[in-house]
């Protein structure tokens, strides 16, 4: 659905470039970062993974609802044409 695609694209546009930059910088600086920064990076990445999963589940739920609505519409049309 267009609204969900817009929402997903906005989410990705907001977070994906920052996560990409953070991972690149972490990779470049990893050997010189203090332990706390490494731990914080791991925590941020864990939370981002949870956020991406939540977004994915929301889109899947919406797809299921849309599909069910289409099935209901077809079922109604079939019932009406059987009369």
C-alpha angles and dihedrals in degrees: 000000000000096000093052092047089052090050093048092047091049090050092049093043091052100046111019098069091048093048090047091051092046092051092047091050092045090051091050096045101031097112093051100042119106117245092253092057091049091051092047091050090052091049093049091049091049091052091047090052089052091049093050090048091050091051090049092050091050091053091047091051090050092049090051092050091049092048092049090050090053091050090050091050093050091046091052092049091050091050091049093049091050091063 
